[in-house]
Amino acid sequence: MLLAGDVGGTKTLLGLFQRAPRRPVQLEVRAYPTNEFSSFTEILHAFSRDVRPLSAIEAVAVGVAGPVVNQRASLTNVGFEISAVEITAWSGAIRAALLNDLEAMASSVDVLTPDELIALQEGVPRPDGNAVIIAAGTGLGSAYLHRVNGRLRPVPSEGGHADFAARTDREIELLRMLRDTFGRAEVEGVLCGPGMVNLHRFTHAGKPCPALVNVPAGSEPPAISRAALTGSCPYCVEALDLFVSAYGSETGNLALRGVATAGVYVGGGIAPKILPLLQRGEFIKAFRGKPPMDDLLSRIPVKVILNQEAGVLGAAVYANEM
């Protein structure tokens, strides 16, 4: 039996899987609001109560939204720490590992089925090339997949906290607002749920927004997206247009840094929800618009991951190989 986890800033997924030659067989997956618990062990206890008493756990792998150092992690957007020692003590597993959440999600790439992906750009994948993955949700994460002995091996990154690279006059105005508000402009300040709220604040410039009337705190990003997709608020439309273009550009930056000739994968909770906008062309235009590398980028496959449990699946893949 394998135990896999994906601990995010908003929710935590925990799952039981059975070993299999390539893709572990999912037996049970449950979701928990991360901020309603004071520790990861509390979430594990809840999972054990909800599913079954856990026994005979061979290996555990958990992806966490934050940097992992010496098998310990302080979650970037959540107020608790997780360690492999803690997981081992609780589960009794012989093998336990902490991964960066995007490293875990990247581990799912090789086992995803065609119906779990949708192409924004077909491209021509090179079987000897590297790949990359980027995912906007509560935060922004990215990872590299280096080709080693014929297989794609994930390499973690904290690229979401790199500096935001403004390209247009409008984005330079946005950068100034972010710098004045937060002290610096990082990519995650634009490309995630809270980043969408920053874009909304920028495009509205103090003007009221009917889309956010009576919207509970924390529910603003989907409300902004709905208003943009329906065209009910022109300032929300601009906010989401800025989001899509910046997302495409940052994805292209990552593809260049990783020389991702085997493909680019766009994960996270936001992409499937705004898929119609991603498919209109501005995302790929911004992705490709990097001369003299535009020809290289035009040949790279770009796919959105539709499986919203790719993170916990990737953790199970990692545990399966431990």
C-alpha positions as CSV (number, residue, x, y, z in Angstrom):
1,M,0.0,0.0,0.0
2,L,1.2,3.5,-0.9
3,L,0.2,6.7,0.8
4,A,0.5,9.9,-1.3
5,G,-0.2,13.5,-0.4
6,D,-0.4,16.9,-2.1
7,V,-0.4,19.8,0.5
8,G,-1.4,23.1,-1.0
9,G,-2.2,26.5,0.4
10,T,-6.0,26.0,0.0
11,K,-6.5,22.2,0.1
12,T,-4.7,19.0,0.9
13,L,-5.3,15.8,-1.1
14,L,-4.4,12.5,0.5
15,G,-4.7,9.2,-1.2
16,L,-4.1,5.4,-0.9
17,F,-2.7,3.7,-3.9
18,Q,-1.8,0.1,-4.8
19,R,1.6,-0.6,-6.4
20,A,1.5,-1.2,-10.2
21,P,4.3,-1.4,-12.8
22,R,3.8,2.1,-14.2
23,R,0.9,4.0,-12.8
24,P,-0.2,3.2,-9.2
25,V,-3.9,2.2,-8.9
26,Q,-5.9,4.7,-7.0
27,L,-7.9,3.2,-4.1
28,E,-9.1,6.4,-2.3
29,V,-8.5,10.1,-2.4
30,R,-9.9,12.7,0.0
31,A,-9.6,16.5,0.1
32,Y,-9.2,18.6,3.2
33,P,-9.1,22.4,3.7
34,T,-5.5,22.9,4.7
35,N,-6.0,26.0,6.9
36,E,-8.6,24.3,9.0
37,F,-5.8,22.1,10.6
38,S,-3.0,23.1,12.8
39,S,-0.6,20.4,11.6
40,F,-0.1,17.9,8.8
41,T,-0.4,15.1,11.4
42,E,-4.0,16.3,12.1
43,I,-4.9,15.9,8.5
44,L,-3.4,12.4,8.4
45,H,-5.5,11.5,11.5
46,A,-8.6,12.9,9.7
47,F,-7.8,10.8,6.6
48,S,-7.4,7.7,8.7
49,R,-10.7,8.2,10.4
50,D,-12.5,9.0,7.2
51,V,-11.1,6.2,5.1
52,R,-9.9,3.2,7.2
53,P,-7.3,2.5,9.8
54,L,-4.1,2.7,7.9
55,S,-1.8,-0.3,8.1
56,A,0.9,-2.0,6.0
57,I,1.9,1.3,4.4
58,E,5.1,0.5,2.4
59,A,6.0,4.0,1.3
60,V,4.8,7.5,1.6
61,A,5.5,10.5,-0.6
62,V,4.0,14.0,0.0
63,G,4.3,17.0,-2.2
64,V,4.3,20.3,-0.3
65,A,3.9,23.9,-1.4
66,G,7.3,25.2,-0.4
67,P,11.0,24.4,-0.6
68,V,12.1,21.1,0.9
69,V,15.5,21.1,2.7
70,N,16.8,18.1,4.5
71,Q,13.4,16.5,4.2
72,R,11.7,19.3,6.1
73,A,9.5,22.0,4.7
74,S,7.8,25.2,6.0
75,L,4.8,25.8,3.8
76,T,5.0,29.2,2.1
77,N,1.3,30.1,2.4
78,V,0.4,27.9,5.4
79,G,1.5,28.3,9.0
80,F,3.0,24.8,9.8
81,E,5.9,22.6,9.0
82,I,6.1,19.1,7.7
83,S,9.0,16.6,8.0
84,A,9.6,13.1,6.7
85,V,10.4,12.0,10.2
86,E,6.9,13.1,11.4
87,I,5.3,11.2,8.5
88,T,7.4,8.1,9.2
89,A,6.5,8.1,12.9
90,W,2.8,8.5,12.1
91,S,2.6,5.9,9.3
92,G,5.1,3.3,10.3
93,A,6.3,3.3,6.7
94,I,9.9,2.2,6.0
95,R,10.3,4.8,3.3
96,A,8.9,8.4,3.4
97,A,9.8,11.4,1.3
98,L,8.9,15.0,1.1
99,L,8.8,16.7,-2.4
100,N,8.1,20.2,-3.6
101,D,4.5,20.1,-4.8
102,L,5.5,20.8,-8.5
103,E,8.2,18.1,-8.3
104,A,5.4,15.8,-7.3
105,M,3.1,17.0,-10.0
106,A,5.9,16.6,-12.5
107,S,6.2,13.0,-11.5
108,S,2.8,12.4,-13.0
109,V,3.6,13.6,-16.5
110,D,4.8,10.3,-17.8
111,V,1.7,8.4,-16.7
112,L,-1.0,10.9,-17.7
113,T,-3.5,9.6,-20.3
114,P,-4.5,11.5,-23.5
115,D,-7.9,12.4,-22.0
116,E,-6.1,14.0,-19.0
117,L,-4.4,16.6,-21.2
118,I,-5.5,19.1,-23.8
119,A,-3.1,20.8,-26.3
120,L,-2.8,24.6,-26.6
121,Q,0.0,24.0,-29.2
122,E,0.7,20.6,-30.7
123,G,4.3,21.2,-31.5
124,V,6.8,18.4,-32.4
125,P,8.0,16.7,-29.2
126,R,11.6,15.5,-29.2
127,P,12.0,12.1,-27.5
128,D,15.5,13.1,-26.3
129,G,14.4,16.5,-24.9
130,N,13.6,18.0,-21.5
131,A,10.2,19.2,-20.3
132,V,8.9,21.7,-17.8
133,I,5.7,22.2,-15.8
134,I,4.1,25.4,-14.4
135,A,1.0,25.6,-12.3
136,A,-1.0,28.6,-11.0
137,G,-3.4,28.1,-8.1
138,T,-3.3,29.4,-4.6
139,G,0.4,30.2,-5.5
140,L,2.6,29.7,-8.6
141,G,4.9,26.7,-8.9
142,S,7.2,25.4,-11.6
143,A,9.6,22.5,-12.0
144,Y,12.0,21.1,-14.6
145,L,12.0,17.6,-16.0
146,H,15.5,16.6,-17.2
147,R,16.0,13.7,-19.5
148,V,18.3,11.2,-17.8
149,N,18.9,7.8,-19.3
150,G,15.8,8.1,-21.4
151,R,13.4,9.2,-18.6
152,L,12.2,12.5,-17.5
153,R,13.4,13.2,-13.9
154,P,11.8,16.1,-12.0
155,V,14.0,18.9,-10.6
156,P,12.2,21.3,-8.1
157,S,12.2,25.0,-8.4
158,E,10.9,28.0,-6.5
159,G,10.5,30.0,-9.7
160,G,7.1,31.4,-8.7
161,H,9.0,33.8,-6.3
162,A,11.3,35.1,-9.0
163,D,10.9,38.7,-10.3
164,F,8.0,39.5,-12.5
165,A,9.3,40.4,-16.0
166,A,7.1,43.2,-17.4
167,R,7.0,43.4,-21.2
168,T,4.5,46.1,-22.1
169,D,3.9,49.7,-20.9
170,R,0.7,48.4,-19.2
171,E,2.7,45.7,-17.4
172,I,5.3,48.2,-16.3
173,E,2.5,50.2,-14.7
174,L,1.4,46.9,-13.0
175,L,4.9,46.2,-11.8
176,R,5.1,49.7,-10.3
177,M,1.8,49.1,-8.4
178,L,3.1,45.7,-7.1
179,R,6.4,47.2,-6.1
180,D,4.8,50.1,-4.3
181,T,2.3,47.7,-2.5
182,F,4.6,44.8,-1.6
183,G,8.1,46.1,-1.9
184,R,8.9,44.0,-5.0
185,A,7.1,42.5,-7.9
186,E,7.3,38.7,-8.0
187,V,5.7,36.4,-10.6
188,E,3.4,34.9,-8.0
189,G,2.1,38.4,-7.3
190,V,0.5,38.2,-10.8
191,L,0.0,34.5,-11.6
192,C,-2.1,32.9,-8.9
193,G,-5.5,33.4,-7.2
194,P,-4.3,36.3,-5.0
195,G,-2.4,37.6,-8.1
196,M,-5.7,37.8,-10.0
197,V,-7.0,40.0,-7.1
198,N,-3.9,42.2,-7.6
199,L,-4.7,42.5,-11.3
200,H,-8.3,43.3,-10.4
201,R,-7.2,46.1,-8.1
202,F,-4.9,47.4,-10.8
203,T,-7.4,47.5,-13.6
204,H,-10.3,48.9,-11.5
205,A,-8.1,51.6,-10.0
206,G,-10.5,52.2,-7.1
207,K,-13.7,51.9,-9.2
208,P,-16.5,49.7,-7.8
209,C,-16.9,46.2,-9.3
210,P,-20.4,44.6,-9.4
211,A,-18.8,41.2,-9.7
212,L,-17.5,41.3,-6.1
213,V,-20.7,42.5,-4.4
214,N,-21.5,40.1,-1.5
215,V,-18.6,37.8,-2.5
216,P,-17.1,36.1,0.6
217,A,-13.4,36.8,1.4
218,G,-11.2,34.3,-0.5
219,S,-13.8,33.8,-3.3
220,E,-12.8,36.8,-5.3
221,P,-10.6,35.0,-8.0
222,P,-13.4,32.8,-9.4
223,A,-15.8,35.7,-9.3
224,I,-13.4,37.8,-11.3
225,S,-12.9,35.0,-13.8
226,R,-16.7,34.6,-14.2
227,A,-17.2,38.3,-14.8
228,A,-14.3,38.3,-17.3
229,L,-15.5,35.2,-19.2
230,T,-19.1,36.5,-19.4
231,G,-17.9,40.0,-20.3
232,S,-20.1,41.5,-17.5
233,C,-17.3,43.8,-16.3
234,P,-14.8,45.4,-18.7
235,Y,-12.2,45.9,-16.0
236,C,-12.4,42.2,-15.0
237,V,-12.0,41.4,-18.7
238,E,-8.8,43.4,-18.8
239,A,-7.5,41.8,-15.6
240,L,-8.0,38.2,-17.0
241,D,-6.5,39.3,-20.3
242,L,-3.4,40.5,-18.5
243,F,-3.3,37.3,-16.5
244,V,-3.5,35.1,-19.6
245,S,-0.8,37.0,-21.5
246,A,1.6,37.1,-18.5
247,Y,1.0,33.4,-17.9
248,G,1.9,32.6,-21.5
249,S,5.0,34.8,-21.3
250,E,6.2,33.2,-18.0
251,T,5.5,29.7,-19.4
252,G,7.7,30.6,-22.4
253,N,10.4,31.9,-20.1
254,L,10.4,28.6,-18.3
255,A,10.5,26.6,-21.5
256,L,13.6,28.5,-22.6
257,R,15.3,28.0,-19.3
258,G,14.6,24.3,-19.4
259,V,15.1,23.9,-23.2
260,A,11.8,22.0,-23.0
261,T,11.8,20.4,-26.4
262,A,9.9,17.4,-25.1
263,G,7.0,19.6,-23.9
264,V,5.5,22.1,-21.6
265,Y,2.8,21.2,-19.1
266,V,0.4,23.7,-17.5
267,G,-1.1,22.4,-14.3
268,G,-2.9,23.9,-11.3
269,G,-6.5,24.7,-10.6
270,I,-6.8,27.9,-12.6
271,A,-5.9,26.8,-16.2
272,P,-8.9,24.3,-16.6
273,K,-11.3,27.0,-15.3
274,I,-10.2,29.6,-17.9
275,L,-9.5,27.1,-20.7
276,P,-11.6,29.0,-23.3
277,L,-9.3,32.1,-22.9
278,L,-6.1,30.0,-23.0
279,Q,-7.3,28.6,-26.3
280,R,-8.0,31.9,-27.9
281,G,-4.4,32.5,-28.9
282,E,-3.0,35.2,-26.6
283,F,-1.4,32.7,-24.3
284,I,0.5,31.0,-27.1
285,K,1.3,34.4,-28.8
286,A,3.0,35.5,-25.5
287,F,4.6,32.1,-25.1
288,R,6.2,32.3,-28.6
289,G,7.0,36.0,-28.6
290,K,10.7,35.8,-27.7
291,P,12.8,36.4,-30.7
292,P,15.3,35.1,-31.7
293,M,13.8,31.9,-30.0
294,D,10.3,32.2,-31.3
295,D,10.9,29.5,-33.9
296,L,12.1,27.1,-31.3
297,L,9.2,27.9,-29.0
298,S,6.7,27.4,-31.9
299,R,7.8,23.7,-32.1
300,I,7.4,22.9,-28.4
301,P,4.2,21.1,-27.4
302,V,2.1,23.0,-24.8
303,K,-0.5,21.0,-22.9
304,V,-2.9,21.8,-20.0
305,I,-3.3,19.1,-17.4
306,L,-7.0,18.5,-16.8
307,N,-6.5,15.9,-14.0
308,Q,-7.0,18.0,-10.8
309,E,-5.4,15.2,-8.8
310,A,-2.1,15.2,-10.8
311,G,-0.2,16.3,-7.7
312,V,-1.3,13.4,-5.5
313,L,-0.9,11.0,-8.4
314,G,2.6,12.2,-9.0
315,A,3.4,11.7,-5.3
316,A,2.1,8.1,-5.7
317,V,4.3,7.6,-8.7
318,Y,7.3,8.7,-6.7
319,A,6.3,6.4,-3.8
320,N,5.9,3.6,-6.2
321,E,9.5,3.9,-7.3
322,M,10.9,4.3,-3.7
